[in-house]
Amino acid sequence: YIAPSSLIPATTVSNTSTVNTLTTTVDGVTGAGVSIVNSNVLGLNGSDELISTVNGEASTALDLTPAIQANQTTTTVVEGT
């Protein structure tokens, strides 16, 4: 009997994230880094506009006033309206 592990060496894999880049190393060989989402924050600015900030880059503000009434706690979306 020959153990399969003696014929087929184990593969080693590691992943490393630095700032907004992911690199993967397989059996000592590191591939090219790829961009990743490291942080994602949603918030409102002083004008109650929605801002999405991904990896420190803010989106253009989205005005929510057409969809929200003052003191409204529930919103229903109906197709075609």
All heavy atoms as TSV, in Angstrom:
chain	resi	resn	atom	element	x	y	z
A	1	TYR	N	N	0.836	-1.189	0.000
A	1	TYR	CA	C	0.000	0.000	0.000
A	1	TYR	C	C	0.874	1.243	0.000
A	1	TYR	O	O	1.811	1.369	0.761
A	1	TYR	CB	C	-0.906	0.009	1.241
A	1	TYR	CG	C	-1.673	1.306	1.420
A	1	TYR	CD1	C	-2.817	1.555	0.681
A	1	TYR	CD2	C	-1.242	2.266	2.321
A	1	TYR	CE1	C	-3.510	2.734	0.843
A	1	TYR	CE2	C	-1.931	3.439	2.491
A	1	TYR	CZ	C	-3.076	3.673	1.744
A	1	TYR	OH	O	-3.772	4.851	1.905
A	2	ILE	N	N	0.512	2.206	-0.881
A	2	ILE	CA	C	1.200	3.495	-0.935
A	2	ILE	C	C	0.161	4.572	-0.638
A	2	ILE	O	O	-0.864	4.666	-1.319
A	2	ILE	CB	C	1.856	3.737	-2.314
A	2	ILE	CG1	C	2.906	2.679	-2.600
A	2	ILE	CG2	C	2.432	5.132	-2.393
A	2	ILE	CD1	C	3.504	2.770	-3.988
A	3	ALA	N	N	0.434	5.354	0.369
A	3	ALA	CA	C	-0.490	6.431	0.737
A	3	ALA	C	C	-0.532	7.486	-0.365
A	3	ALA	O	O	0.519	7.907	-0.860
A	3	ALA	CB	C	-0.061	7.066	2.051
A	4	PRO	N	N	-1.739	7.893	-0.807
A	4	PRO	CA	C	-1.850	8.917	-1.870
A	4	PRO	C	C	-1.097	10.199	-1.532
A	4	PRO	O	O	-0.551	10.850	-2.422
A	4	PRO	CB	C	-3.355	9.168	-1.969
A	4	PRO	CG	C	-3.987	7.924	-1.443
A	4	PRO	CD	C	-3.036	7.400	-0.392
A	5	SER	N	N	-1.038	10.564	-0.259
A	5	SER	CA	C	-0.361	11.806	0.112
A	5	SER	C	C	1.129	11.755	-0.170
A	5	SER	O	O	1.775	12.799	-0.316
A	5	SER	CB	C	-0.602	12.118	1.589
A	5	SER	OG	O	-0.078	11.072	2.393
A	6	SER	N	N	1.706	10.555	-0.284
A	6	SER	CA	C	3.131	10.461	-0.605
A	6	SER	C	C	3.372	10.646	-2.097
A	6	SER	O	O	4.485	10.936	-2.525
A	6	SER	CB	C	3.696	9.115	-0.139
A	6	SER	OG	O	3.150	8.052	-0.909
A	7	LEU	N	N	2.339	10.458	-2.910
A	7	LEU	CA	C	2.460	10.621	-4.356
A	7	LEU	C	C	2.061	12.020	-4.822
A	7	LEU	O	O	2.574	12.529	-5.807
A	7	LEU	CB	C	1.570	9.603	-5.077
A	7	LEU	CG	C	1.876	8.132	-4.816
A	7	LEU	CD1	C	0.813	7.261	-5.470
A	7	LEU	CD2	C	3.259	7.775	-5.336
A	8	ILE	N	N	1.107	12.606	-4.112
A	8	ILE	CA	C	0.575	13.913	-4.491
A	8	ILE	C	C	0.849	14.879	-3.342
A	8	ILE	O	O	0.211	14.799	-2.294
A	8	ILE	CB	C	-0.941	13.836	-4.752
A	8	ILE	CG1	C	-1.246	12.774	-5.801
A	8	ILE	CG2	C	-1.479	15.203	-5.167
A	8	ILE	CD1	C	-2.714	12.441	-5.926
A	9	PRO	N	N	1.803	15.768	-3.517
A	9	PRO	CA	C	2.124	16.694	-2.421
A	9	PRO	C	C	0.956	17.654	-2.157
A	9	PRO	O	O	0.184	17.978	-3.058
A	9	PRO	CB	C	3.357	17.442	-2.917
A	9	PRO	CG	C	3.341	17.290	-4.397
A	9	PRO	CD	C	2.630	16.009	-4.695
A	10	ALA	N	N	0.856	18.088	-0.928
A	10	ALA	CA	C	-0.182	19.044	-0.547
A	10	ALA	C	C	0.046	20.371	-1.248
A	10	ALA	O	O	1.184	20.788	-1.479
A	10	ALA	CB	C	-0.167	19.236	0.962
A	11	THR	N	N	-1.035	21.015	-1.612
A	11	THR	CA	C	-0.982	22.349	-2.203
A	11	THR	C	C	-1.185	23.365	-1.085
A	11	THR	O	O	-2.092	23.227	-0.276
A	11	THR	CB	C	-2.095	22.517	-3.258
A	11	THR	OG1	O	-1.902	21.547	-4.284
A	11	THR	CG2	C	-2.086	23.911	-3.853
A	12	THR	N	N	-0.322	24.381	-1.063
A	12	THR	CA	C	-0.480	25.433	-0.061
A	12	THR	C	C	-1.017	26.690	-0.738
A	12	THR	O	O	-0.565	27.071	-1.815
A	12	THR	CB	C	0.848	25.762	0.642
A	12	THR	OG1	O	1.800	26.174	-0.332
A	12	THR	CG2	C	1.389	24.550	1.382
A	13	VAL	N	N	-1.993	27.304	-0.094
A	13	VAL	CA	C	-2.639	28.502	-0.634
A	13	VAL	C	C	-2.745	29.530	0.480
A	13	VAL	O	O	-3.113	29.198	1.603
A	13	VAL	CB	C	-4.052	28.184	-1.170
A	13	VAL	CG1	C	-4.738	29.442	-1.676
A	13	VAL	CG2	C	-3.994	27.128	-2.261
A	14	SER	N	N	-2.425	30.777	0.161
A	14	SER	CA	C	-2.627	31.857	1.120
A	14	SER	C	C	-3.151	33.089	0.394
A	14	SER	O	O	-2.827	33.321	-0.766
A	14	SER	CB	C	-1.329	32.192	1.862
A	14	SER	OG	O	-0.385	32.726	0.970
A	15	ASN	N	N	-3.993	33.836	1.089
A	15	ASN	CA	C	-4.552	35.083	0.565
A	15	ASN	C	C	-4.110	36.219	1.471
A	15	ASN	O	O	-4.121	36.083	2.689
A	15	ASN	CB	C	-6.078	35.024	0.545
A	15	ASN	CG	C	-6.592	33.970	-0.399
A	15	ASN	OD1	O	-6.203	33.932	-1.553
A	15	ASN	ND2	N	-7.463	33.102	0.081
A	16	THR	N	N	-3.739	37.341	0.843
A	16	THR	CA	C	-3.311	38.509	1.603
A	16	THR	C	C	-4.030	39.741	1.066
A	16	THR	O	O	-4.081	39.953	-0.148
A	16	THR	CB	C	-1.782	38.719	1.481
A	16	THR	OG1	O	-1.122	37.534	1.917
A	16	THR	CG2	C	-1.323	39.894	2.316
A	17	SER	N	N	-4.578	40.533	1.988
A	17	SER	CA	C	-5.245	41.774	1.615
A	17	SER	C	C	-4.436	42.933	2.171
A	17	SER	O	O	-4.177	43.009	3.369
A	17	SER	CB	C	-6.664	41.799	2.195
A	17	SER	OG	O	-7.229	43.073	2.027
A	18	THR	N	N	-4.012	43.823	1.265
A	18	THR	CA	C	-3.301	45.032	1.656
A	18	THR	C	C	-4.058	46.220	1.076
A	18	THR	O	O	-4.180	46.340	-0.143
A	18	THR	CB	C	-1.852	45.017	1.130
A	18	THR	OG1	O	-1.204	43.840	1.601
A	18	THR	CG2	C	-1.089	46.234	1.594
A	19	VAL	N	N	-4.589	47.047	1.952
A	19	VAL	CA	C	-5.423	48.196	1.591
A	19	VAL	C	C	-6.596	47.684	0.758
A	19	VAL	O	O	-7.475	47.038	1.290
A	19	VAL	CB	C	-4.623	49.306	0.890
A	19	VAL	CG1	C	-5.474	50.550	0.686
A	19	VAL	CG2	C	-3.366	49.666	1.685
A	20	ASN	N	N	-6.630	47.917	-0.558
A	20	ASN	CA	C	-7.750	47.498	-1.404
A	20	ASN	C	C	-7.316	46.489	-2.467
A	20	ASN	O	O	-7.919	46.414	-3.528
A	20	ASN	CB	C	-8.375	48.722	-2.086
A	20	ASN	CG	C	-8.861	49.744	-1.086
A	20	ASN	OD1	O	-9.330	49.387	-0.011
A	20	ASN	ND2	N	-8.745	51.010	-1.414
A	21	THR	N	N	-6.268	45.724	-2.180
A	21	THR	CA	C	-5.742	44.761	-3.150
A	21	THR	C	C	-5.613	43.389	-2.506
A	21	THR	O	O	-5.102	43.254	-1.392
A	21	THR	CB	C	-4.360	45.217	-3.669
A	21	THR	OG1	O	-4.496	46.520	-4.245
A	21	THR	CG2	C	-3.821	44.259	-4.721
A	22	LEU	N	N	-6.078	42.362	-3.215
A	22	LEU	CA	C	-5.977	40.982	-2.769
A	22	LEU	C	C	-4.945	40.261	-3.625
A	22	LEU	O	O	-4.980	40.346	-4.855
A	22	LEU	CB	C	-7.323	40.272	-2.912
A	22	LEU	CG	C	-7.320	38.764	-2.676
A	22	LEU	CD1	C	-7.099	38.459	-1.199
A	22	LEU	CD2	C	-8.621	38.138	-3.155
A	23	THR	N	N	-4.016	39.557	-2.974
A	23	THR	CA	C	-3.076	38.701	-3.702
A	23	THR	C	C	-3.210	37.282	-3.162
A	23	THR	O	O	-3.478	37.072	-1.982
A	23	THR	CB	C	-1.618	39.168	-3.558
A	23	THR	OG1	O	-1.290	39.270	-2.175
A	23	THR	CG2	C	-1.382	40.502	-4.237
A	24	THR	N	N	-3.029	36.325	-4.048
A	24	THR	CA	C	-3.113	34.911	-3.697
A	24	THR	C	C	-1.807	34.240	-4.059
A	24	THR	O	O	-1.272	34.460	-5.149
A	24	THR	CB	C	-4.287	34.240	-4.431
A	24	THR	OG1	O	-5.498	34.897	-4.061
A	24	THR	CG2	C	-4.397	32.767	-4.086
A	25	THR	N	N	-1.307	33.431	-3.143
A	25	THR	CA	C	-0.071	32.689	-3.369
A	25	THR	C	C	-0.396	31.202	-3.324
A	25	THR	O	O	-1.016	30.720	-2.370
A	25	THR	CB	C	0.978	33.023	-2.301
A	25	THR	OG1	O	1.213	34.443	-2.328
A	25	THR	CG2	C	2.288	32.291	-2.541
A	26	VAL	N	N	0.013	30.480	-4.375
A	26	VAL	CA	C	-0.186	29.036	-4.457
A	26	VAL	C	C	1.171	28.382	-4.633
A	26	VAL	O	O	1.898	28.687	-5.589
A	26	VAL	CB	C	-1.115	28.657	-5.631
A	26	VAL	CG1	C	-1.281	27.137	-5.731
A	26	VAL	CG2	C	-2.477	29.334	-5.489
A	27	ASP	N	N	1.511	27.501	-3.705
A	27	ASP	CA	C	2.793	26.796	-3.735
A	27	ASP	C	C	3.971	27.740	-3.964
A	27	ASP	O	O	4.877	27.468	-4.750
A	27	ASP	CB	C	2.783	25.691	-4.799
A	27	ASP	CG	C	1.893	24.518	-4.402
A	27	ASP	OD1	O	1.641	24.341	-3.199
A	27	ASP	OD2	O	1.444	23.783	-5.305
A	28	GLY	N	N	3.930	28.889	-3.285
A	28	GLY	CA	C	5.037	29.832	-3.332
A	28	GLY	C	C	5.019	30.794	-4.492
A	28	GLY	O	O	5.890	31.654	-4.602
A	29	VAL	N	N	4.048	30.682	-5.389
A	29	VAL	CA	C	3.958	31.573	-6.550
A	29	VAL	C	C	2.797	32.539	-6.316
A	29	VAL	O	O	1.651	32.116	-6.159
A	29	VAL	CB	C	3.738	30.781	-7.855
A	29	VAL	CG1	C	3.588	31.738	-9.035
A	29	VAL	CG2	C	4.864	29.800	-8.085
A	30	THR	N	N	3.114	33.833	-6.290
A	30	THR	CA	C	2.102	34.861	-6.031
A	30	THR	C	C	1.579	35.427	-7.337
A	30	THR	O	O	2.350	35.841	-8.208
A	30	THR	CB	C	2.691	35.996	-5.170
A	30	THR	OG1	O	3.167	35.430	-3.943
A	30	THR	CG2	C	1.647	37.061	-4.865
A	31	GLY	N	N	0.251	35.434	-7.470
A	31	GLY	CA	C	-0.383	35.983	-8.666
A	31	GLY	C	C	-0.498	37.494	-8.575
A	31	GLY	O	O	-0.183	38.110	-7.545
A	32	ALA	N	N	-0.950	38.083	-9.653
A	32	ALA	CA	C	-1.139	39.535	-9.704
A	32	ALA	C	C	-2.237	39.947	-8.727
A	32	ALA	O	O	-3.211	39.222	-8.533
A	32	ALA	CB	C	-1.512	39.964	-11.122
A	33	GLY	N	N	-2.078	41.098	-8.113
A	33	GLY	CA	C	-3.085	41.610	-7.193
A	33	GLY	C	C	-4.343	42.030	-7.935
A	33	GLY	O	O	-4.286	42.438	-9.097
A	34	VAL	N	N	-5.475	41.895	-7.264
A	34	VAL	CA	C	-6.752	42.329	-7.828
A	34	VAL	C	C	-7.426	43.290	-6.851
A	34	VAL	O	O	-7.280	43.173	-5.643
A	34	VAL	CB	C	-7.686	41.132	-8.125
A	34	VAL	CG1	C	-7.101	40.251	-9.214
A	34	VAL	CG2	C	-7.961	40.323	-6.880
A	35	SER	N	N	-8.171	44.226	-7.405
A	35	SER	CA	C	-8.884	45.203	-6.584
A	35	SER	C	C	-10.037	44.533	-5.854
A	35	SER	O	O	-10.720	43.671	-6.412
A	35	SER	CB	C	-9.429	46.339	-7.443
A	35	SER	OG	O	-8.363	47.043	-8.039
A	36	ILE	N	N	-10.255	44.934	-4.597
A	36	ILE	CA	C	-11.367	44.421	-3.809
A	36	ILE	C	C	-12.066	45.571	-3.108
A	36	ILE	O	O	-11.510	46.670	-2.975
A	36	ILE	CB	C	-10.893	43.397	-2.752
A	36	ILE	CG1	C	-9.902	44.031	-1.765
A	36	ILE	CG2	C	-10.339	42.156	-3.390
A	36	ILE	CD1	C	-9.553	43.157	-0.571
A	37	VAL	N	N	-13.308	45.318	-2.669
A	37	VAL	CA	C	-14.015	46.277	-1.830
A	37	VAL	C	C	-13.555	46.025	-0.406
A	37	VAL	O	O	-13.798	44.970	0.165
A	37	VAL	CB	C	-15.541	46.119	-1.959
A	37	VAL	CG1	C	-16.253	47.005	-0.951
A	37	VAL	CG2	C	-15.992	46.430	-3.374
A	38	ASN	N	N	-12.865	46.995	0.141
A	38	ASN	CA	C	-12.341	46.891	1.497
A	38	ASN	C	C	-13.277	47.543	2.502
A	38	ASN	O	O	-13.370	47.117	3.639
A	38	ASN	CB	C	-10.956	47.539	1.558
A	38	ASN	CG	C	-10.218	47.204	2.819
A	38	ASN	OD1	O	-10.222	46.080	3.275
A	38	ASN	ND2	N	-9.583	48.205	3.408
A	39	SER	N	N	-13.978	48.591	2.065
A	39	SER	CA	C	-14.948	49.255	2.934
A	39	SER	C	C	-16.102	49.780	2.096
A	39	SER	O	O	-15.919	50.178	0.945
A	39	SER	CB	C	-14.296	50.407	3.703
A	39	SER	OG	O	-13.889	51.429	2.811
A	40	ASN	N	N	-17.291	49.751	2.683
A	40	ASN	CA	C	-18.495	50.210	1.998
A	40	ASN	C	C	-19.395	50.849	3.052
A	40	ASN	O	O	-19.842	50.166	3.975
A	40	ASN	CB	C	-19.204	49.038	1.318
A	40	ASN	CG	C	-20.404	49.467	0.504
A	40	ASN	OD1	O	-20.642	50.646	0.305
A	40	ASN	ND2	N	-21.167	48.500	0.042
A	41	VAL	N	N	-19.634	52.155	2.928
A	41	VAL	CA	C	-20.410	52.885	3.927
A	41	VAL	C	C	-21.525	53.656	3.224
A	41	VAL	O	O	-21.285	54.336	2.228
A	41	VAL	CB	C	-19.508	53.875	4.707
A	41	VAL	CG1	C	-20.328	54.667	5.713
A	41	VAL	CG2	C	-18.374	53.137	5.382
A	42	LEU	N	N	-22.742	53.533	3.754
A	42	LEU	CA	C	-23.868	54.326	3.277
A	42	LEU	C	C	-24.218	55.355	4.342
A	42	LEU	O	O	-24.212	55.044	5.532
A	42	LEU	CB	C	-25.095	53.451	3.005
A	42	LEU	CG	C	-24.984	52.468	1.843
A	42	LEU	CD1	C	-26.228	51.591	1.787
A	42	LEU	CD2	C	-24.809	53.205	0.531
A	43	GLY	N	N	-24.543	56.561	3.896
A	43	GLY	CA	C	-24.901	57.596	4.860
A	43	GLY	C	C	-25.654	58.722	4.193
A	43	GLY	O	O	-25.808	58.750	2.973
A	44	LEU	N	N	-26.118	59.644	5.021
A	44	LEU	CA	C	-26.822	60.828	4.535
A	44	LEU	C	C	-25.969	62.058	4.779
A	44	LEU	O	O	-25.330	62.177	5.823
A	44	LEU	CB	C	-28.163	60.991	5.258
A	44	LEU	CG	C	-29.182	59.870	5.063
A	44	LEU	CD1	C	-30.398	60.110	5.958
A	44	LEU	CD2	C	-29.605	59.784	3.610
A	45	ASN	N	N	-25.972	62.969	3.810
A	45	ASN	CA	C	-25.268	64.229	4.018
A	45	ASN	C	C	-26.208	65.227	4.700
A	45	ASN	O	O	-27.329	64.878	5.071
A	45	ASN	CB	C	-24.694	64.763	2.695
A	45	ASN	CG	C	-25.763	65.143	1.697
A	45	ASN	OD1	O	-26.946	65.235	2.018
A	45	ASN	ND2	N	-25.357	65.372	0.453
A	46	GLY	N	N	-25.794	66.463	4.844
A	46	GLY	CA	C	-26.589	67.481	5.525
A	46	GLY	C	C	-27.885	67.826	4.832
A	46	GLY	O	O	-28.788	68.402	5.432
A	47	SER	N	N	-28.009	67.479	3.558
A	47	SER	CA	C	-29.239	67.743	2.802
A	47	SER	C	C	-30.108	66.494	2.682
A	47	SER	O	O	-30.992	66.430	1.833
A	47	SER	CB	C	-28.887	68.252	1.397
A	47	SER	OG	O	-28.112	69.425	1.472
A	48	ASP	N	N	-29.826	65.485	3.504
A	48	ASP	CA	C	-30.549	64.202	3.481
A	48	ASP	C	C	-30.458	63.507	2.133
A	48	ASP	O	O	-31.403	62.870	1.681
A	48	ASP	CB	C	-32.017	64.374	3.899
A	48	ASP	CG	C	-32.148	64.677	5.383
A	48	ASP	OD1	O	-31.243	64.299	6.152
A	48	ASP	OD2	O	-33.159	65.281	5.770
A	49	GLU	N	N	-29.318	63.633	1.494
A	49	GLU	CA	C	-29.053	62.918	0.249
A	49	GLU	C	C	-28.190	61.700	0.577
A	49	GLU	O	O	-27.313	61.760	1.438
A	49	GLU	CB	C	-28.325	63.822	-0.744
A	49	GLU	CG	C	-29.144	65.018	-1.168
A	49	GLU	CD	C	-28.326	66.022	-1.971
A	49	GLU	OE1	O	-27.170	66.277	-1.593
A	49	GLU	OE2	O	-28.847	66.523	-2.960
A	50	LEU	N	N	-28.456	60.585	-0.111
A	50	LEU	CA	C	-27.734	59.340	0.129
A	50	LEU	C	C	-26.357	59.385	-0.528
A	50	LEU	O	O	-26.231	59.735	-1.705
A	50	LEU	CB	C	-28.528	58.157	-0.423
A	50	LEU	CG	C	-27.921	56.773	-0.215
A	50	LEU	CD1	C	-27.891	56.416	1.267
A	50	LEU	CD2	C	-28.708	55.732	-1.006
A	51	ILE	N	N	-25.335	59.030	0.250
A	51	ILE	CA	C	-23.960	58.961	-0.251
A	51	ILE	C	C	-23.433	57.551	0.011
A	51	ILE	O	O	-23.561	57.027	1.113
A	51	ILE	CB	C	-23.033	59.962	0.480
A	51	ILE	CG1	C	-23.575	61.384	0.409
A	51	ILE	CG2	C	-21.608	59.868	-0.034
A	51	ILE	CD1	C	-23.464	62.028	-0.943
A	52	SER	N	N	-22.861	56.940	-1.015
A	52	SER	CA	C	-22.213	55.644	-0.858
A	52	SER	C	C	-20.710	55.875	-0.982
A	52	SER	O	O	-20.249	56.489	-1.942
A	52	SER	CB	C	-22.671	54.686	-1.965
A	52	SER	OG	O	-21.894	53.513	-1.952
A	53	THR	N	N	-19.950	55.403	0.001
A	53	THR	CA	C	-18.502	55.562	-0.029
A	53	THR	C	C	-17.858	54.181	-0.050
A	53	THR	O	O	-18.029	53.398	0.885
A	53	THR	CB	C	-18.006	56.368	1.188
A	53	THR	OG1	O	-18.699	57.620	1.218
A	53	THR	CG2	C	-16.509	56.615	1.121
A	54	VAL	N	N	-17.167	53.871	-1.147
A	54	VAL	CA	C	-16.506	52.579	-1.322
A	54	VAL	C	C	-15.007	52.820	-1.382
A	54	VAL	O	O	-14.531	53.592	-2.217
A	54	VAL	CB	C	-16.992	51.866	-2.604
A	54	VAL	CG1	C	-16.250	50.552	-2.805
A	54	VAL	CG2	C	-18.496	51.626	-2.542
A	55	ASN	N	N	-14.289	52.156	-0.480
A	55	ASN	CA	C	-12.834	52.304	-0.405
A	55	ASN	C	C	-12.405	53.773	-0.344
A	55	ASN	O	O	-11.416	54.174	-0.939
A	55	ASN	CB	C	-12.147	51.609	-1.582
A	55	ASN	CG	C	-12.298	50.105	-1.542
A	55	ASN	OD1	O	-12.663	49.532	-0.524
A	55	ASN	ND2	N	-12.033	49.451	-2.647
A	56	GLY	N	N	-13.199	54.583	0.367
A	56	GLY	CA	C	-12.849	55.987	0.542
A	56	GLY	C	C	-13.288	56.908	-0.572
A	56	GLY	O	O	-13.084	58.118	-0.487
A	57	GLU	N	N	-13.914	56.368	-1.626
A	57	GLU	CA	C	-14.370	57.184	-2.757
A	57	GLU	C	C	-15.877	57.376	-2.664
A	57	GLU	O	O	-16.643	56.413	-2.770
A	57	GLU	CB	C	-14.020	56.508	-4.089
A	57	GLU	CG	C	-12.528	56.386	-4.347
A	57	GLU	CD	C	-11.869	57.730	-4.594
A	57	GLU	OE1	O	-12.491	58.615	-5.232
A	57	GLU	OE2	O	-10.720	57.906	-4.145
A	58	ALA	N	N	-16.307	58.621	-2.477
A	58	ALA	CA	C	-17.736	58.914	-2.319
A	58	ALA	C	C	-18.431	58.997	-3.675
A	58	ALA	O	O	-17.870	59.483	-4.655
A	58	ALA	CB	C	-17.915	60.215	-1.557
A	59	SER	N	N	-19.685	58.531	-3.695
A	59	SER	CA	C	-20.506	58.611	-4.904
A	59	SER	C	C	-21.113	60.008	-5.031
A	59	SER	O	O	-21.039	60.823	-4.112
A	59	SER	CB	C	-21.640	57.587	-4.833
A	59	SER	OG	O	-22.563	57.953	-3.809
A	60	THR	N	N	-21.739	60.240	-6.160
A	60	THR	CA	C	-22.545	61.445	-6.333
A	60	THR	C	C	-23.762	61.307	-5.430
A	60	THR	O	O	-24.354	60.221	-5.334
A	60	THR	CB	C	-22.992	61.573	-7.808
A	60	THR	OG1	O	-21.831	61.635	-8.635
A	60	THR	CG2	C	-23.843	62.805	-8.026
A	61	ALA	N	N	-24.160	62.386	-4.782
A	61	ALA	CA	C	-25.297	62.355	-3.859
A	61	ALA	C	C	-26.582	62.014	-4.601
A	61	ALA	O	O	-26.814	62.476	-5.721
A	61	ALA	CB	C	-25.430	63.703	-3.161
A	62	LEU	N	N	-27.418	61.176	-3.966
A	62	LEU	CA	C	-28.720	60.817	-4.515
A	62	LEU	C	C	-29.794	61.493	-3.673
A	62	LEU	O	O	-29.919	61.230	-2.474
A	62	LEU	CB	C	-28.915	59.295	-4.482
A	62	LEU	CG	C	-30.290	58.774	-4.899
A	62	LEU	CD1	C	-30.568	59.116	-6.364
A	62	LEU	CD2	C	-30.384	57.275	-4.663
A	63	ASP	N	N	-30.576	62.372	-4.315
A	63	ASP	CA	C	-31.636	63.098	-3.610
A	63	ASP	C	C	-32.797	62.144	-3.338
A	63	ASP	O	O	-33.400	61.591	-4.251
A	63	ASP	CB	C	-32.108	64.268	-4.473
A	63	ASP	CG	C	-33.160	65.124	-3.793
A	63	ASP	OD1	O	-33.445	64.911	-2.596
A	63	ASP	OD2	O	-33.691	66.013	-4.469
A	64	LEU	N	N	-33.115	61.951	-2.054
A	64	LEU	CA	C	-34.184	61.033	-1.661
A	64	LEU	C	C	-35.533	61.722	-1.446
A	64	LEU	O	O	-36.532	61.047	-1.228
A	64	LEU	CB	C	-33.784	60.306	-0.373
A	64	LEU	CG	C	-32.538	59.436	-0.463
A	64	LEU	CD1	C	-32.200	58.862	0.900
A	64	LEU	CD2	C	-32.706	58.333	-1.484
A	65	THR	N	N	-35.576	63.056	-1.527
A	65	THR	CA	C	-36.822	63.761	-1.208
A	65	THR	C	C	-38.002	63.352	-2.088
A	65	THR	O	O	-39.131	63.328	-1.587
A	65	THR	CB	C	-36.635	65.289	-1.233
A	65	THR	OG1	O	-36.072	65.678	-2.480
A	65	THR	CG2	C	-35.733	65.745	-0.105
A	66	PRO	N	N	-37.825	63.021	-3.363
A	66	PRO	CA	C	-39.005	62.593	-4.143
A	66	PRO	C	C	-39.607	61.275	-3.630
A	66	PRO	O	O	-40.778	61.002	-3.864
A	66	PRO	CB	C	-38.465	62.402	-5.561
A	66	PRO	CG	C	-37.223	63.219	-5.625
A	66	PRO	CD	C	-36.646	63.158	-4.232
A	67	ALA	N	N	-38.828	60.488	-2.903
A	67	ALA	CA	C	-39.312	59.184	-2.441
A	67	ALA	C	C	-39.728	59.168	-0.987
A	67	ALA	O	O	-40.399	58.237	-0.555
A	67	ALA	CB	C	-38.215	58.137	-2.665
A	68	ILE	N	N	-39.360	60.194	-0.224
A	68	ILE	CA	C	-39.615	60.175	1.217
A	68	ILE	C	C	-40.329	61.453	1.637
A	68	ILE	O	O	-39.931	62.551	1.269
A	68	ILE	CB	C	-38.290	60.050	2.008
A	68	ILE	CG1	C	-37.575	58.765	1.629
A	68	ILE	CG2	C	-38.552	60.108	3.512
A	68	ILE	CD1	C	-36.207	58.622	2.252
A	69	GLN	N	N	-41.386	61.292	2.428
A	69	GLN	CA	C	-42.109	62.432	2.981
A	69	GLN	C	C	-41.617	62.674	4.405
A	69	GLN	O	O	-41.110	61.761	5.055
A	69	GLN	CB	C	-43.607	62.150	2.994
A	69	GLN	CG	C	-44.182	61.887	1.614
A	69	GLN	CD	C	-45.614	61.355	1.677
A	69	GLN	OE1	O	-46.188	61.271	2.744
A	69	GLN	NE2	N	-46.153	61.007	0.529
A	70	ALA	N	N	-41.783	63.869	4.896
A	70	ALA	CA	C	-41.340	64.215	6.249
A	70	ALA	C	C	-41.968	63.269	7.272
A	70	ALA	O	O	-43.155	62.970	7.203
A	70	ALA	CB	C	-41.705	65.656	6.563
A	71	ASN	N	N	-41.145	62.776	8.183
A	71	ASN	CA	C	-41.551	61.881	9.270
A	71	ASN	C	C	-42.109	60.542	8.803
A	71	ASN	O	O	-42.746	59.836	9.571
A	71	ASN	CB	C	-42.565	62.568	10.189
A	71	ASN	CG	C	-41.971	63.812	10.817
A	71	ASN	OD1	O	-40.813	63.822	11.236
A	71	ASN	ND2	N	-42.757	64.882	10.859
A	72	GLN	N	N	-41.909	60.214	7.553
A	72	GLN	CA	C	-42.398	58.940	7.021
A	72	GLN	C	C	-41.559	57.792	7.593
A	72	GLN	O	O	-40.344	57.876	7.672
A	72	GLN	CB	C	-42.287	58.954	5.494
A	72	GLN	CG	C	-42.809	57.726	4.811
A	72	GLN	CD	C	-42.737	57.880	3.291
A	72	GLN	OE1	O	-42.324	58.919	2.782
A	72	GLN	NE2	N	-43.135	56.849	2.584
A	73	THR	N	N	-42.216	56.719	8.006
A	73	THR	CA	C	-41.497	55.571	8.572
A	73	THR	C	C	-41.579	54.340	7.679
A	73	THR	O	O	-40.822	53.394	7.859
A	73	THR	CB	C	-42.041	55.211	9.970
A	73	THR	OG1	O	-43.430	54.913	9.868
A	73	THR	CG2	C	-41.825	56.359	10.956
A	74	THR	N	N	-42.495	54.321	6.711
A	74	THR	CA	C	-42.647	53.169	5.820
A	74	THR	C	C	-42.797	53.659	4.387
A	74	THR	O	O	-43.520	54.630	4.135
A	74	THR	CB	C	-43.893	52.340	6.196
A	74	THR	OG1	O	-43.788	51.946	7.556
A	74	THR	CG2	C	-44.020	51.105	5.318
A	75	THR	N	N	-42.140	53.003	3.463
A	75	THR	CA	C	-42.267	53.320	2.045
A	75	THR	C	C	-42.617	52.044	1.301
A	75	THR	O	O	-42.014	51.000	1.551
A	75	THR	CB	C	-40.954	53.888	1.476
A	75	THR	OG1	O	-40.634	55.079	2.194
A	75	THR	CG2	C	-41.071	54.210	0.001
A	76	THR	N	N	-43.577	52.109	0.385
A	76	THR	CA	C	-43.962	50.967	-0.427
A	76	THR	C	C	-43.629	51.261	-1.873
A	76	THR	O	O	-43.994	52.315	-2.390
A	76	THR	CB	C	-45.462	50.679	-0.283
A	76	THR	OG1	O	-45.763	50.459	1.105
A	76	THR	CG2	C	-45.864	49.449	-1.076
A	77	VAL	N	N	-42.953	50.335	-2.515
A	77	VAL	CA	C	-42.629	50.486	-3.924
A	77	VAL	C	C	-43.597	49.620	-4.718
A	77	VAL	O	O	-43.701	48.411	-4.473
A	77	VAL	CB	C	-41.170	50.061	-4.213
A	77	VAL	CG1	C	-40.870	50.166	-5.701
A	77	VAL	CG2	C	-40.209	50.912	-3.387
A	78	VAL	N	N	-44.311	50.226	-5.654
A	78	VAL	CA	C	-45.276	49.500	-6.452
A	78	VAL	C	C	-44.848	49.600	-7.911
A	78	VAL	O	O	-44.615	50.691	-8.423
A	78	VAL	CB	C	-46.695	50.090	-6.272
A	78	VAL	CG1	C	-47.703	49.340	-7.140
A	78	VAL	CG2	C	-47.114	50.035	-4.804
A	79	GLU	N	N	-44.743	48.451	-8.561
A	79	GLU	CA	C	-44.296	48.417	-9.950
A	79	GLU	C	C	-45.239	49.251	-10.824
A	79	GLU	O	O	-46.466	49.168	-10.695
A	79	GLU	CB	C	-44.279	46.965	-10.456
A	79	GLU	CG	C	-43.759	46.833	-11.873
A	79	GLU	CD	C	-43.714	45.372	-12.340
A	79	GLU	OE1	O	-43.967	44.469	-11.534
A	79	GLU	OE2	O	-43.421	45.171	-13.507
A	80	GLY	N	N	-44.659	50.053	-11.706
A	80	GLY	CA	C	-45.438	50.815	-12.669
A	80	GLY	C	C	-45.975	52.145	-12.149
A	80	GLY	O	O	-46.690	52.823	-12.871
A	81	THR	N	N	-45.638	52.506	-10.922
A	81	THR	CA	C	-46.145	53.794	-10.426
A	81	THR	C	C	-45.004	54.748	-10.211
A	81	THR	O	O	-43.866	54.394	-10.123
A	81	THR	CB	C	-46.894	53.635	-9.093
A	81	THR	OG1	O	-46.006	53.098	-8.124
A	81	THR	CG2	C	-48.108	52.743	-9.258
